[in-house]
Amino acid sequence: MANSFSHQIVYNRQPLLAVIVPQLRKDGMHYEVNIKGFRRFQMTWSQLGRFDIVDTDMPIPYEVILAVSDVIEKNMSKRR
């Protein structure tokens, strides 16, 4: 199992630290995302061809979701 990783993202011109914890589950790899000021949320690979939020009812801004998706993809490509 991979260790957690963190990356600085920018939302509304404010830098935010995203701490991402990989979790292997029965239905595949999920990523728990922790960002100060937002509720903790889960992301996984989606049919859209990128990582997407699991609970679509959570009020997480789309720009944050896209930024975290990019971070996860970059981290995966570094580990290969």
N, C-alpha and C positions, 0 to 999 in steps of 0.2 A: 504494500500500500504506500502510495506517495505521501510525502509530508505536506503540511499546509504551506502556502506561499502567500505573499502579499504584494500589492502593487498600488501605486498612486494613480488615481483617475481624477479627471476634472469634470465637475458638474456645476453649472451656473457660475463658471469662472472661479470656483472654489476647489482647491485640491482635497480629495478625500482618500483615505487609506482603505483599500478593500483587502480584507483577510479572507482567503479562500481555502476551505478544507475539503479535500476529496473524500468521498465516501462510496465504497463499493457496495452495491445493494443487489438484490435478486434481479431487478429489472434493469441493471446497468450502473454505470458510474454517474453519481450525482455530486454536485459541488455545493457545499453550504457557504453562503456569502455573508460576511459580517462587515457592515459599514456603519460607522457612527452616525446617528440621526435617522437611520432606516431600520425597519424590522428585519430580522434575520430571514433570509430567503434561500431557496434551493434552485439550482439550475441543472439542466441535463441537455444532452444533444437532442435536437428537435428535427422534425421533417422539413423545417425551413432551411436546413443546411448550416445551422449555427447553434450555439448554446442559447437556451431560452429558459425563462422562469417556469417552474413547475406549477405553482399556485397563481393562476392568472388573475385572481381576484385581489391580489395584494397591490397596494398603491405605490408601486415602485416606478419611477419615471423611466420611460423607454430609453432615453439617452444613457441612463445608468446601466440598464440591462445590456445594451449594445457594447458599452465600454467594458463591462465585466466579461462578456462573451469574447471580446478581442483579447483580453488578458489571459483567459483560460486557453484559448487557441494558441497564443504565443508561447505560453508555458508548456503546452503539450509538444509543440514543435521543437523546443529546446531539449526536451527529454528524450527525443527519438534519436 
